Amino acid sequence: MPHHRGADTINLDRHHRMKRASLLTALTLTAVLSATGCSATTAPNPSPASSLAVVATTTQVGDFTANVGGDLIALTQLLTPGASAHHFDPTPADLATLADADVLVINGAGLEGFLDSAIEASGFDGITIDSSTGIALSGGEDHAEAAESEGAPERATGEAKGNPHVWTDPALAEKMVITIASGLAKADPAHASAFEANATAYNAKLAELDTWVRTNVNAVPAEKRLVVSNHDAFHYFLDAYDITFVGSIIPSFEDNAEPSAAEIDALVAKITKLGVRAIFSESSVSDKTAAAIAQAAGVTVYSGEDALFGDSLGAAGSGGETYISATIHNATVIMESWGITPTPVPAGLE
């Protein structure tokens, strides 16, 4: 049965919609002249016409929001599978979608560098849900020191300082889901209990996922839990399970930076010294540098279908199209690189 919002929920009047549409026409014509990127916006999910119009930024946040909102929201996701928030450039179509949204759900923590300009250009005036709210950021110290020594520009005032990839730890993902449910409840109070129930059910799966990963990782001696990744996208995952981060090919949170020759040499030496057995590429990043370093160090490179899902979830049929399946894939590949076959995945997570 379709769900309908009551009169006491968000009630956008027709005059406001028409006014926004007129402004949006002018906005789109202007933006067409300056747009340089390709649209990564996914089509909204089927839902009743009266549903809350929600825009989510990343694939992970989109998955969390879909699980919480269900058919009570009309969800549009800005980034498609394989697209990275680090270098995403919204198009006029993206801005049009954002302009007409009731709610915007973001990762936050400084991940979406495009966000401020997109909100200003689109005129979005709805509710913004920062899903990283309440999560203590960490892991930014080394990168901050490196950027300073290289003369990189300082971050803007008020910008989050720390690694923004908070979703990689399932326990932190649970917190993000709770924040999203709370935000949707404020936007649509009539369905607050449904959002809460959906969040509780989904978080039960995330808790089971966390237990499965932890149990398997704990079976591996701590000194063998070593990971080298394409860029520093797994800080919170590695920290949650006491896995040593040896280093990344790209010495930055952003996946489009380039390592120097000295940084590559230092990483190869470290890999050799510590006995690292593998280097992990990522599904949304080129594996050329990873392959070259792996060859120089004499270790295996995990790429292609074995690449980790970092900044983005995978496309349909990739085995990483949801947050849960992507995390299972990542954990499985990492453990297999250590010579461990993980226990069967719980039936509720398949």
C-alpha angles and dihedrals in degrees: 000000000000117000118230128195118239126235090259093064128078106315113188108193121226094242091059091049092050092047091050091049091054092049090045092057090058091044093052094049090051095045093050089066094055105031114116105170136070122254116257096180118134122215116263117263118254111268141139115298090243094057123124109268105232130181120196122191111210132035092248094049088045091055093048091048093048091053092050099040100038113169091339091082137050100225127199120182118207099203120055124211109292095024119118125216090215093076104016117139114194116224128214089268090055091049090049091054091048093048091059097044125113094201135026118200116197137179091227122184089112095294099123103062091172094058105092094049092044092053091047094046094046097043091229108179103170132104118301118208113199101199093195092063111132095016115122109228121221141164098064100107100087094045092048091053092047093049091049093050091050093050095247117166117265120253119264117269111275094016114139114262114212140050108316097203093097096144094071091082107072090212090058090044087060089057090050090052092052091050091050092049091050092050094049089048090056090050093047110021093175090069099037093116092052092051090049092049092049091049092049092051093047094045089054087062092047090052090051089048090052091051093049094051094044094049092052097043091049088060089067120080110253093238090060095051097099128147135184113185137183093253135351096278100125103055096123094043092051093044092050093056100035094249118157115239104214094182147288132256090229108048093213144073088244118083097212098063122106128230119231122239090252091052091050092050091049092050093049090051091050093048090052094045095050096041096241109182102199148020120216123218121196130238094238097044133070112258097208097102092041090053092049093050092045090053092048091049094042095237137122121271117212108211141135109031089359095053117117122253103238122149092010140034118235133261122264110293094020095108090241104068094120131045092247096048092045092052091048090050093049094048092046095050093046093049093046088054086059090053094256127129108209123227118264115288112255112262092239091061099049 
